[in-house]
Every structure is written in C-alpha cells, then in structure tokens.
Amino acid sequence: MRKAEARPRQHDHPGGAARGQGPSDGGGSRPSLATPGPMERPAGLMLEPSLYTVKALFILDSFGQRLLAKYYDDTFPSTKEQKIFEKNVFNKTHKTDSEIAFLEGLTIVYKSSIDLFFYVVGSSHENELMLMSVLSCLFESLSHLLRKNVEKRTLMENMDGAFLVVDEIIDGGVILESDPQQVMQKVNFRVDDSPLSEHSVTQVLQSAKEQIKWSLLK
C-alpha cells in the first residue's frame, strides 16, 4: 500500500501521511508511510531535466578555422580556450563519417557540407536526439538563407543573417525553435520569393549588430 510513491511530487503533511489507510489507523505509533525521506527523490530522478541543453555551437571551415561561434556557459571562458577546443574537435571529427563524438566530457554532434563543418555541443548527459534536432534546424535554416549554397563563400557573405538564425534557434543555451521554417519567419525572411537584400531583412539585421560585434572572432 505504498501508493504515495507513485504520485508526482507529493508534499509531506505531518499527521496526514496515513491518509487513505482507513479509519482504524487512529494516528497510532506506526511511522508514517508517506514520509520515507530519500524515497521521495530516487537516485534515478536526482537530475531534473534542464532547459539549458546547449553549451556551444560553432561552424568551422575545411582547415578547422572558426567562422561562427556561440558559447553559452563558462566551460571555455576565453577565446583562446574555445579555439583550442574547436581545433581538438575538428581534428577528431573532420575525417570521420560519424555524426556524434565525445570529447572532454562533452557530447558533440556534427555535420559537414562542402567546406563547412557544423557542430553543436552539450554536456555528457544531454539527450543526443535533442542536440541533433538543433544541428538539423541550424543546417536547414542556413540552407534556406544561403539559397542551398551551404559553403564558406556564401556563408561569409551572409554572416549577419547566420547569427540571427542561430539566435532564433538558441537563446542563452535554451532551445527556442527546431523548425527551420519558423526560424526563417522569425528573422523576417521570405524563403520562397524574397531576395536576401530585401529592405525589411536589413532592418532586422541592424538590430543585431552590437551582439554580432561581440560574438565575432576578433
């Protein structure tokens, strides 16, 4: 009759723990069955799911050089440490056909296109499918932005828009959106019939200038 364990986040109530035990309980000397202490938070439930599922996202060229990078915590607090990490990741992944790697206690999912390498980084206990959904959304959104020419030259020509795409997908490590069409709508791009130089797009890009200045590699 330990029904209380199956109920989500039951609060302790002194004297009321034996509720449902029947009228004959009478509040006797038996210990309360609904106050088992540690049993309320079994070991498997100690780590509650976190919204902060992404630690970093970056795009490298075919030489492992940074083109775009966003870090969302202080795992790698300096640009120097970030670049060393990116180089290590590139060396481990650029010649493999896999889509996932584990390095320095982190989970890394990645994808390549022509002369670009896309990476999304999470902690070792993060859901790999969640990270893959971010990677897929990033790639598809940039594919729309770059008119299917997902390569270094076109990315560099549209870097402002690329940063806006990233910011619509992730904010402070929190995944905001995983639908590429929704991402593109939010940055005011008309995927099918509007040119990239549309004035309304320019206005949207202008609002992100300051953030981009701090995000770009100096």
Secondary structure, DSSP 8 states (H G I E B T S, - for coil): --GGGGSTT----TTTTTTTS-TT-TT-SS--TT--GGGGS-GGGSS---SB--SEEEEEETTS-EEEEEE-SSSS-SHHHHHHHHHHHHHHHTT---SEEEETTEEEEEEEETTEEEEEEEETTS-HHHHHHHHHHHHHHHHHHTTT--SHHHHHHTHHHHHHHHHHHEETTEE----HHHHHHHTT--TTT--TT-HHHHHHHHTTHHHHHHHS--
